[in-house]
Protein backbone atom coordinates (compact mmCIF):
# COMPACT_ATOMS: atom_id res chain seq x y z
CA UNK A 1 0.00 0.00 0.00
CA UNK A 2 1.25 3.48 -0.84
CA UNK A 3 1.95 5.32 2.41
CA UNK A 4 0.66 8.75 1.45
CA UNK A 5 1.04 10.14 4.95
CA UNK A 6 4.82 9.60 4.82
CA UNK A 7 5.04 11.17 1.37
CA UNK A 8 2.98 14.12 2.67
CA UNK A 9 5.30 14.53 5.67
CA UNK A 10 8.39 14.72 3.46
CA UNK A 11 6.59 17.05 1.03
CA UNK A 12 5.70 19.32 3.98
CA UNK A 13 9.29 19.26 5.21
CA UNK A 14 10.40 20.39 1.75
CA UNK A 15 7.88 23.25 1.85
CA UNK A 16 8.96 24.39 5.32
CA UNK A 17 12.67 24.44 4.50
CA UNK A 18 12.27 26.24 1.17
CA UNK A 19 13.79 29.39 2.68
CA UNK A 20 16.88 27.47 3.77
CA UNK A 21 17.66 25.56 0.60
CA UNK A 22 18.53 26.86 -2.84
CA UNK A 23 16.60 25.25 -5.72
CA UNK A 24 19.82 24.29 -7.49
CA UNK A 25 21.09 22.56 -4.35
CA UNK A 26 17.79 20.67 -3.94
CA UNK A 27 17.95 19.37 -7.52
CA UNK A 28 21.62 18.41 -7.18
CA UNK A 29 20.77 16.62 -3.93
CA UNK A 30 18.03 14.61 -5.68
CA UNK A 31 20.30 13.68 -8.60
CA UNK A 32 23.06 12.66 -6.18
CA UNK A 33 20.60 10.51 -4.25
CA UNK A 34 19.49 8.76 -7.46
CA UNK A 35 23.13 8.05 -8.32
CA UNK A 36 23.85 6.64 -4.85
CA UNK A 37 20.72 4.46 -4.90
CA UNK A 38 21.64 3.20 -8.37
CA UNK A 39 25.16 2.23 -7.25
CA UNK A 40 23.79 0.51 -4.13
CA UNK A 41 21.18 -1.35 -6.19
CA UNK A 42 23.92 -2.70 -8.48
CA UNK A 43 25.67 -4.35 -5.52
CA UNK A 44 22.54 -5.40 -3.58
CA UNK A 45 20.41 -6.18 -6.65
CA UNK A 46 17.58 -4.22 -5.06
CA UNK A 47 16.53 -0.62 -5.67
CA UNK A 48 15.07 1.22 -2.64
CA UNK A 49 12.19 3.07 -4.24
CA UNK A 50 10.69 4.19 -0.92
CA UNK A 51 13.65 6.42 -0.06
CA UNK A 52 13.66 7.82 -3.57
CA UNK A 53 9.92 8.61 -3.40
CA UNK A 54 10.26 10.31 0.00
CA UNK A 55 13.25 12.41 -1.06
CA UNK A 56 11.55 13.30 -4.35
CA UNK A 57 8.52 14.49 -2.36
CA UNK A 58 10.82 16.63 -0.19
CA UNK A 59 12.52 18.21 -3.20
CA UNK A 60 9.16 18.74 -4.95
CA UNK A 61 7.88 20.56 -1.87
CA UNK A 62 10.89 22.87 -2.01
CA UNK A 63 10.63 23.42 -5.78
CA UNK A 64 6.87 24.08 -5.79
CA UNK A 65 7.06 26.46 -2.83
CA UNK A 66 9.88 28.44 -4.40
CA UNK A 67 7.91 28.67 -7.63
CA UNK A 68 4.81 29.79 -5.73
CA UNK A 69 6.54 32.56 -3.77
CA UNK A 70 8.76 33.81 -6.58
CA UNK A 71 7.73 37.38 -7.35
CA UNK A 72 9.38 37.44 -10.78
CA UNK A 73 6.97 34.72 -11.92
CA UNK A 74 4.11 37.23 -11.70
CA UNK A 75 3.08 39.66 -14.42
CA UNK A 76 3.29 42.74 -12.18
CA UNK A 77 6.94 42.09 -11.34
CA UNK A 78 8.23 43.99 -14.39
CA UNK A 79 6.27 47.07 -13.29
CA UNK A 80 7.60 47.12 -9.71
CA UNK A 81 8.67 50.60 -8.65
CA UNK A 82 6.99 52.25 -11.65
CA UNK A 83 3.97 54.54 -11.85
CA UNK A 84 1.36 52.82 -13.97
CA UNK A 85 -2.31 52.94 -14.97
CA UNK A 86 -4.18 49.80 -13.98
CA UNK A 87 -7.55 48.40 -15.05
CA UNK A 88 -9.06 45.61 -12.99
CA UNK A 89 -12.00 44.24 -11.06
CA UNK A 90 -12.61 44.46 -7.30
CA UNK A 91 -12.57 40.72 -6.56
CA UNK A 92 -12.78 40.66 -2.73
CA UNK A 93 -15.13 42.31 -0.26
CA UNK A 94 -13.43 45.67 0.60
CA UNK A 95 -11.86 45.99 4.07
CA UNK A 96 -11.71 49.24 6.05
CA UNK A 97 -8.23 50.21 7.20
CA UNK A 98 -7.69 50.17 10.98
CA UNK A 99 -5.27 53.11 10.88
CA UNK A 100 -7.19 55.71 8.83
CA UNK A 101 -10.14 56.31 6.53
CA UNK A 102 -8.64 54.31 3.67
CA UNK A 103 -10.12 51.07 2.38
CA UNK A 104 -8.19 48.04 1.12
CA UNK A 105 -9.25 46.38 -2.12
CA UNK A 106 -8.01 43.27 -3.86
CA UNK A 107 -7.94 43.99 -7.59
CA UNK A 108 -7.97 41.31 -10.27
CA UNK A 109 -5.70 43.16 -12.72
CA UNK A 110 -6.38 42.77 -16.45
CA UNK A 111 -4.48 45.72 -17.96
CA UNK A 112 -1.39 47.75 -17.04
CA UNK A 113 -0.56 50.71 -19.29
CA UNK A 114 -2.92 49.17 -21.89
CA UNK A 115 -0.91 45.92 -21.89
CA UNK A 116 -2.76 42.70 -21.09
CA UNK A 117 -1.88 41.43 -17.62
CA UNK A 118 -3.37 38.76 -15.35
CA UNK A 119 -2.42 39.24 -11.71
CA UNK A 120 -3.72 40.49 -8.35
CA UNK A 121 -2.77 43.58 -6.37
CA UNK A 122 -3.66 45.01 -2.98
CA UNK A 123 -4.97 48.54 -3.50
CA UNK A 124 -5.35 51.08 -0.69
CA UNK A 125 -7.54 54.11 -1.43
CA UNK A 126 -9.88 56.64 0.15
CA UNK A 127 -12.30 56.19 -2.76
CA UNK A 128 -15.30 53.90 -2.35
CA UNK A 129 -15.76 51.42 -5.22
CA UNK A 130 -17.78 48.31 -4.38
CA UNK A 131 -17.23 44.61 -4.82
CA UNK A 132 -17.51 43.59 -8.49
CA UNK A 133 -16.81 47.09 -9.87
CA UNK A 134 -14.39 47.41 -12.77
CA UNK A 135 -12.01 50.25 -11.87
CA UNK A 136 -9.07 52.14 -13.29
CA UNK A 137 -6.41 53.85 -11.16
CA UNK A 138 -2.90 55.21 -11.29
CA UNK A 139 -0.20 54.44 -8.75
CA UNK A 140 3.22 52.95 -8.02
CA UNK A 141 3.59 49.15 -7.90
CA UNK A 142 5.38 48.20 -4.67
CA UNK A 143 6.39 44.96 -2.99
CA UNK A 144 4.46 43.87 0.10
CA UNK A 145 6.30 44.75 3.34
CA UNK A 146 8.10 42.21 5.51
CA UNK A 147 6.81 41.68 9.06
CA UNK A 148 8.36 44.09 11.56
CA UNK A 149 9.06 41.61 14.36
CA UNK A 150 9.35 37.86 14.78
CA UNK A 151 6.01 37.38 16.53
CA UNK A 152 4.15 39.95 14.45
CA UNK A 153 1.55 39.16 11.82
CA UNK A 154 3.19 38.29 8.51
CA UNK A 155 1.11 40.29 6.01
CA UNK A 156 3.42 39.33 3.16
CA UNK A 157 3.00 35.59 3.66
CA UNK A 158 -0.74 36.00 4.31
CA UNK A 159 -1.34 37.81 1.02
CA UNK A 160 1.01 35.54 -0.91
CA UNK A 161 -1.22 32.66 0.17
CA UNK A 162 -4.01 34.51 -1.66
CA UNK A 163 -1.85 35.02 -4.75
CA UNK A 164 -1.15 38.70 -4.00
CA UNK A 165 2.49 39.82 -4.20
CA UNK A 166 2.27 43.57 -4.81
CA UNK A 167 0.47 46.61 -3.44
CA UNK A 168 -0.37 50.12 -4.56
CA UNK A 169 -1.93 53.33 -3.24
CA UNK A 170 -4.15 55.61 -5.26
CA UNK A 171 -6.44 58.52 -4.42
CA UNK A 172 -7.87 58.53 -7.95
CA UNK A 173 -9.85 55.34 -8.37
CA UNK A 174 -12.54 55.63 -11.03
CA UNK A 175 -15.10 53.29 -12.53
CA UNK A 176 -13.85 51.97 -15.86
CA UNK A 177 -15.79 52.13 -19.11
CA UNK A 178 -15.14 48.45 -19.76
CA UNK A 179 -16.81 45.82 -17.58
CA UNK A 180 -14.96 42.72 -16.41
CA UNK A 181 -17.14 39.72 -15.56
CA UNK A 182 -16.12 36.69 -13.51
CA UNK A 183 -18.31 33.60 -13.20
CA UNK A 184 -15.86 31.36 -11.36
CA UNK A 185 -17.09 29.54 -8.18
CA UNK A 186 -14.85 31.82 -6.12
CA UNK A 187 -16.33 35.00 -7.64
CA UNK A 188 -19.92 33.74 -7.30
CA UNK A 189 -19.29 32.85 -3.64
CA UNK A 190 -17.79 36.28 -2.95
CA UNK A 191 -20.74 37.94 -4.65
CA UNK A 192 -23.10 35.97 -2.41
CA UNK A 193 -21.08 36.91 0.69
CA UNK A 194 -21.06 40.55 -0.40
CA UNK A 195 -24.87 40.54 -0.64
CA UNK A 196 -25.11 39.09 2.87
CA UNK A 197 -22.58 41.66 4.14
CA UNK A 198 -24.59 44.58 2.74
CA UNK A 199 -27.81 43.19 4.18
CA UNK A 200 -26.18 42.86 7.62
CA UNK A 201 -24.82 46.43 7.36
CA UNK A 202 -28.37 47.65 6.80
CA UNK A 203 -29.81 46.06 9.95
CA UNK A 204 -26.94 45.62 12.44
CA UNK A 205 -24.38 48.05 13.87
CA UNK A 206 -21.16 47.85 15.88
CA UNK A 207 -20.01 44.51 17.25
CA UNK A 208 -23.43 42.93 16.57
CA UNK A 209 -22.71 43.61 12.91
CA UNK A 210 -19.20 42.19 13.29
CA UNK A 211 -20.44 39.01 14.99
CA UNK A 212 -23.02 38.34 12.28
CA UNK A 213 -20.43 38.81 9.52
CA UNK A 214 -17.89 36.64 11.33
CA UNK A 215 -20.33 33.77 11.84
CA UNK A 216 -21.96 33.83 8.42
CA UNK A 217 -19.23 34.87 5.96
CA UNK A 218 -16.00 34.54 7.94
CA UNK A 219 -15.19 38.26 7.97
CA UNK A 220 -13.52 38.74 11.38
CA UNK A 221 -11.92 42.13 10.70
CA UNK A 222 -14.72 44.44 11.81
CA UNK A 223 -14.74 43.93 15.58
CA UNK A 224 -14.14 47.03 17.67
CA UNK A 225 -10.63 47.31 19.15
CA UNK A 226 -11.87 46.63 22.70
CA UNK A 227 -13.91 43.59 21.74
CA UNK A 228 -11.11 42.28 19.51
CA UNK A 229 -8.69 42.45 22.46
CA UNK A 230 -11.11 40.42 24.58
CA UNK A 231 -11.50 37.80 21.85
CA UNK A 232 -7.72 37.57 21.41
CA UNK A 233 -7.08 37.34 25.15
CA UNK A 234 -9.63 34.58 25.64
CA UNK A 235 -8.67 32.72 22.46
CA UNK A 236 -12.28 32.64 21.27
CA UNK A 237 -12.10 34.61 18.02
CA UNK A 238 -11.70 31.44 15.95
CA UNK A 239 -15.03 30.05 17.20
CA UNK A 240 -17.06 32.74 15.45
CA UNK A 241 -16.49 31.18 12.04
CA UNK A 242 -16.69 27.38 12.30
CA UNK A 243 -15.82 25.84 8.95
CA UNK A 244 -16.74 22.47 10.45
CA UNK A 245 -20.31 23.63 11.14
CA UNK A 246 -20.64 25.15 7.66
CA UNK A 247 -19.38 22.01 5.91
CA UNK A 248 -21.53 19.77 8.11
CA UNK A 249 -24.66 21.72 7.20
CA UNK A 250 -23.61 21.66 3.53
CA UNK A 251 -23.21 17.86 3.66
CA UNK A 252 -26.64 17.54 5.30
CA UNK A 253 -28.15 19.61 2.48
CA UNK A 254 -26.32 17.61 -0.22
CA UNK A 255 -27.45 14.33 1.34
CA UNK A 256 -31.04 15.57 1.43
CA UNK A 257 -31.07 16.84 -2.17
CA UNK A 258 -29.14 13.93 -3.73
CA UNK A 259 -31.02 11.24 -1.84
CA UNK A 260 -32.99 10.37 -4.99
CA UNK A 261 -29.85 9.13 -6.79
CA UNK A 262 -28.13 5.76 -6.51
CA UNK A 263 -25.14 5.63 -4.17
CA UNK A 264 -22.46 5.63 -6.88
CA UNK A 265 -24.02 8.58 -8.72
CA UNK A 266 -24.58 10.37 -5.41
CA UNK A 267 -20.92 9.89 -4.42
CA UNK A 268 -19.66 11.26 -7.75
CA UNK A 269 -21.92 14.31 -7.51
CA UNK A 270 -20.96 14.88 -3.87
CA UNK A 271 -17.23 14.78 -4.65
CA UNK A 272 -17.79 17.18 -7.55
CA UNK A 273 -19.76 19.61 -5.36
CA UNK A 274 -17.12 19.45 -2.60
CA UNK A 275 -14.36 20.31 -5.09
CA UNK A 276 -16.45 23.25 -6.33
CA UNK A 277 -16.94 24.29 -2.68
CA UNK A 278 -13.15 24.15 -2.12
CA UNK A 279 -12.56 26.42 -5.14
CA UNK A 280 -15.33 28.76 -3.99
CA UNK A 281 -13.66 29.13 -0.57
CA UNK A 282 -10.06 29.20 -1.81
CA UNK A 283 -9.10 31.97 0.64
CA UNK A 284 -10.26 29.93 3.66
CA UNK A 285 -7.65 27.24 4.30
CA UNK A 286 -9.76 25.33 6.83
CA UNK A 287 -12.75 25.09 4.48
CA UNK A 288 -10.46 23.90 1.68
CA UNK A 289 -8.92 21.23 3.91
CA UNK A 290 -12.31 19.97 5.08
CA UNK A 291 -13.85 19.88 1.61
CA UNK A 292 -10.87 18.09 0.05
CA UNK A 293 -10.60 15.60 2.91
CA UNK A 294 -14.29 14.66 2.80
CA UNK A 295 -14.09 14.33 -1.00
CA UNK A 296 -11.08 11.99 -0.66
CA UNK A 297 -12.88 9.90 2.00
CA UNK A 298 -15.98 9.50 -0.19
CA UNK A 299 -13.88 8.69 -3.27
CA UNK A 300 -11.70 6.06 -1.57
CA UNK A 301 -14.69 4.38 0.08
CA UNK A 302 -16.59 4.33 -3.21
CA UNK A 303 -13.59 3.15 -5.26
CA UNK A 304 -11.88 0.73 -2.88
CA UNK A 305 -14.57 0.00 -0.29
CA UNK A 306 -12.30 1.05 2.59
CA UNK A 307 -10.29 3.96 3.91
CA UNK A 308 -7.08 4.36 5.94
CA UNK A 309 -7.49 7.67 7.75
CA UNK A 310 -3.78 8.66 8.09
CA UNK A 311 -3.41 8.29 4.33
CA UNK A 312 -6.59 10.33 3.81
CA UNK A 313 -4.83 13.12 5.69
CA UNK A 314 -1.71 12.53 3.59
CA UNK A 315 -3.55 12.74 0.27
CA UNK A 316 -5.31 15.92 1.45
CA UNK A 317 -1.99 17.51 2.41
CA UNK A 318 -0.46 16.58 -0.94
CA UNK A 319 -3.44 17.88 -2.92
CA UNK A 320 -3.64 21.20 -1.06
CA UNK A 321 0.14 21.58 -0.86
CA UNK A 322 0.64 20.96 -4.57
CA UNK A 323 -2.06 23.51 -5.44
CA UNK A 324 -0.84 26.16 -2.99
CA UNK A 325 2.24 25.25 -0.88
CA UNK A 326 2.01 28.48 1.15
CA UNK A 327 -1.18 27.16 2.76
CA UNK A 328 1.04 24.82 4.78
CA UNK A 329 2.35 27.88 6.65
CA UNK A 330 -1.15 29.04 7.58
CA UNK A 331 -1.97 28.71 11.28
CA UNK A 332 -5.59 27.83 10.53
CA UNK A 333 -4.59 25.08 8.11
CA UNK A 334 -1.99 23.58 10.46
CA UNK A 335 -4.41 23.59 13.39
CA UNK A 336 -7.14 22.15 11.17
CA UNK A 337 -4.98 19.22 10.07
CA UNK A 338 -3.86 18.55 13.64
CA UNK A 339 -7.50 18.69 14.74
CA UNK A 340 -8.41 16.05 12.15
CA UNK A 341 -5.64 13.75 13.40
CA UNK A 342 -6.61 14.21 17.06
CA UNK A 343 -10.30 13.64 16.32
CA UNK A 344 -9.36 10.35 14.60
CA UNK A 345 -7.42 9.08 17.61
CA UNK A 346 -9.46 10.47 20.54
CA UNK A 347 -13.05 10.89 19.31
CA UNK A 348 -14.39 7.49 20.43
CA UNK A 349 -12.91 7.90 23.90
CA UNK A 350 -14.22 11.42 24.51
CA UNK A 351 -17.58 10.72 22.83
CA UNK A 352 -18.03 7.70 25.10
CA UNK A 353 -17.51 9.83 28.20
CA UNK A 354 -20.34 12.16 27.13
CA UNK A 355 -23.14 9.58 27.11
CA UNK A 356 -25.09 11.73 29.57
CA UNK A 357 -25.78 14.05 26.60
CA UNK A 358 -28.62 12.23 24.84
CA UNK A 359 -28.85 14.36 21.68
CA UNK A 360 -26.31 12.82 19.30
CA UNK A 361 -25.61 16.04 17.39
CA UNK A 362 -24.88 17.99 20.59
CA UNK A 363 -22.76 15.16 21.99
CA UNK A 364 -20.71 15.00 18.78
CA UNK A 365 -20.28 18.79 18.80
CA UNK A 366 -19.10 18.81 22.41
CA UNK A 367 -16.70 15.90 21.86
CA UNK A 368 -15.04 17.58 18.87
CA UNK A 369 -14.92 20.93 20.69
CA UNK A 370 -13.22 19.43 23.76
CA UNK A 371 -10.65 17.48 21.69
CA UNK A 372 -9.71 20.43 19.49
CA UNK A 373 -9.65 23.02 22.29
CA UNK A 374 -7.48 21.07 24.70
CA UNK A 375 -5.33 19.39 22.05
CA UNK A 376 -4.51 22.62 20.26
CA UNK A 377 -3.41 24.58 23.34
CA UNK A 378 0.36 24.03 22.68
CA UNK A 379 -0.05 24.92 18.98
CA UNK A 380 -2.08 28.02 19.87
CA UNK A 381 0.71 29.08 22.23
CA UNK A 382 3.23 28.71 19.40
CA UNK A 383 1.26 30.61 16.77
CA UNK A 384 -0.32 33.29 18.96
CA UNK A 385 2.21 33.63 21.78
CA UNK A 386 -0.24 32.77 24.56
CA UNK A 387 -2.59 30.13 25.93
CA UNK A 388 -6.04 30.93 27.28
CA UNK A 389 -7.57 28.49 29.75
CA UNK A 390 -10.88 30.35 29.30
CA UNK A 391 -11.23 28.94 25.80
CA UNK A 392 -11.77 25.41 27.12
CA UNK A 393 -14.98 26.49 28.88
CA UNK A 394 -16.04 29.20 26.44
CA UNK A 395 -15.91 26.83 23.45
CA UNK A 396 -18.65 24.74 25.07
CA UNK A 397 -20.78 27.88 25.42
CA UNK A 398 -19.97 29.53 22.08
CA UNK A 399 -20.22 26.63 19.63
CA UNK A 400 -23.94 25.95 20.34
CA UNK A 401 -24.65 29.70 20.09
CA UNK A 402 -22.84 29.94 16.76
CA UNK A 403 -24.74 26.86 15.57
CA UNK A 404 -28.06 28.54 16.42
CA UNK A 405 -27.08 31.66 14.44
CA UNK A 406 -26.08 29.58 11.39
CA UNK A 407 -29.24 27.45 11.50
CA UNK A 408 -31.57 30.47 11.86
CA UNK A 409 -29.63 32.64 9.38
CA UNK A 410 -31.50 31.54 6.21
CA UNK A 411 -34.86 32.49 7.77
CA UNK A 412 -33.43 35.72 9.19
CA UNK A 413 -31.81 36.86 5.94
CA UNK A 414 -34.85 36.05 3.82
CA UNK A 415 -37.13 37.97 6.20
CA UNK A 416 -34.77 40.97 6.24
CA UNK A 417 -34.50 40.97 2.44
CA UNK A 418 -38.23 40.58 1.78
CA UNK A 419 -39.91 42.36 4.71
CA UNK A 420 -37.04 44.66 5.83
CA UNK A 421 -37.54 43.36 9.38
CA UNK A 422 -37.40 40.05 11.26
CA UNK A 423 -39.23 40.12 14.62
CA UNK A 424 -37.83 37.66 17.17
CA UNK A 425 -35.22 36.27 14.76
CA UNK A 426 -33.29 39.55 14.55
Buried (B, 14 or more C-beta within 10 A) or exposed (E): EEBBBBBBBBBBBBBBBBEEBEBEEBEEBBEEBEEEBEEBEEEEEEEEEEEBBBBBBBBBBBBBBBEBBEEEEBBBBEBBEEEBBBBBBBBBBBBEEEEEEBBBBBBBBBBBEEEEBEBBBBBBBEBEBEBBBBBBBBBBBBBBEEEEEEEEEBBBBBBBBBBBBBBBBBEEBEEBEEEBEEEEBBBEBBBEBBBBBEBBEEBBEEBEBBBBBBBBBBBBBBBEEEBBEEBBEBBBBBBBBBBBBBBBBBBEEBEEEBEEEEEEEBBBBBBEBBBBBBBBBBBBBBBBBBBBBBBBBBBBEBEEEEBBBBBBBBBBBBBBBEBBBBBBBBBBBBBBBBBBBBBBEBBEEBBEEBEEBEEEEBBBBBBBBBBBBBBBBEBBEEBBEEBBEEBBEBBBEBBEEBBEBBEBBEEBBEBBEEEEEBEEEE
